[in-house]
Amino acid sequence: MTYKPYTMEWIRRRNLSEALQQYFNDDVEVDTILDDIVDVLEENATYHRTRAEKFQDVLNGLKSLPY
């Protein structure tokens, strides 16, 4: 995908490209690259799941307040 230079999308893609290139420059095994990507995504999913649970706790607390 082509983005206009120096937009947030362009910078994000450039950062990803540079990170992946570093793996290849360091001659990292493909399985390690894939494992690292999965680990990062799982860490983010866990973080957001925990945040969503905290928001739900607050929402449930608010709903239980008498009006």
Protein Blocks (a to p, Z undefined) as FASTA:
>chain_A
ZZdehiaklmmmmmmmmmmmmmmmnopafklmmmmmmmmmmmmmmmmmmmmmmmmmmmmm
mmmpcZZ
